[in-house]
Amino acid sequence: MVEKCIFKAMNIRWLKYEFSCKQPRLFGRDFSFYQIVDGVMNFFFVTAIFLLTSIATTYGARWDHFIFAQEWPQTACTMGKKEEHKTCSIPAYINSFIIHGLWPSLGSKEGPKNCKSVPFVMSKIKNLTDELQHAWPNIFRKSRPSDFWKHEWNTHGTCALSLNTTGTEYLFFRKALDLIKTYNASKYLNKVNITPSDTTPYVTKTIENILKKKLGVMPNLQCYRYKSQSGKRKTDLAEIRICMDKQFKLIKCPHGDSTLYWSRLSQTQSCRGGEIYIPEIKRNLSPQREQQIYD
């Protein structure tokens, strides 16, 4: 009678069973009481493992460092126009490198991406809007300012949820804003008179060494190569990337870590020495003047 009483107390209503004090019957077969209990416990155990594995996959995507990417806005405009036929508008208050992204990365490979854990909700970063528009603006027309932030959150931010410092949408964007205040390349370059110019090129190694001296590690410079109006090949500085570990200590970028994460990937590559330009920022261009510059 002990088995019968215990089994009744469990009250597992979703099982169709018949039992007596001697031998319970489940789905028309004879089972001992302990076989039934063992089967139920195994079911819940397997279910729990499945759920925990799913959560671990979502919140524990494989990566070992961050790439903090700053882009030069005028080069981004040139690339957007030439490669994707986008029109650009750089606000008057933008005069320095701006944030492209904060990307969890694995070794010298790209990723992870699109972990899709938490959807982007603009209201969660509403009180960061002013800072974001200055440091992380969407400079392309025909899209909302928040479209760029949504893209970066969905693609990269959702893969950084395992850290306390970036574990929410607000913390992710707050951290990137703090990083640009600390490591904005413009403040280092302006101090040594490396300023935007359409006519004066700079030596890649010179820029790398200046930044290495200030940062303590070698940054990764990305360039955009294209034909100018005169038909000559031109190389513009597109981006400066700094690598850091999960505690945000600066580290040397892994060898071969040159993926720009942009759809126009084939048009951008490591600067690899030689002369490069930091083009002057163009604003309020007429359609005719814009065509002259970018086509």
Secondary structure as UniProt FT lines:
FT   HELIX           2..10
FT   TURN            13..14
FT   STRAND          17..18
FT   STRAND          25..26
FT   TURN            27..28
FT   STRAND          29..30
FT   HELIX           33..59
FT   STRAND          65..71
FT   HELIX           73..84
FT   TURN            92..93
FT   STRAND          98..106
FT   TURN            107..108
FT   HELIX           122..128
FT   HELIX           129..135
FT   HELIX           145..155
FT   HELIX           157..159
FT   TURN            161..162
FT   TURN            164..165
FT   HELIX           169..183
FT   HELIX           185..190
FT   TURN            191..193
FT   STRAND          197..203
FT   HELIX           204..215
FT   STRAND          220..227
FT   TURN            229..230
FT   STRAND          233..244
FT   TURN            246..247
FT   STRAND          250..251
FT   TURN            255..256
FT   TURN            263..264
FT   HELIX           265..267
FT   STRAND          268..270
FT   STRAND          275..278
FT   HELIX           287..294
//
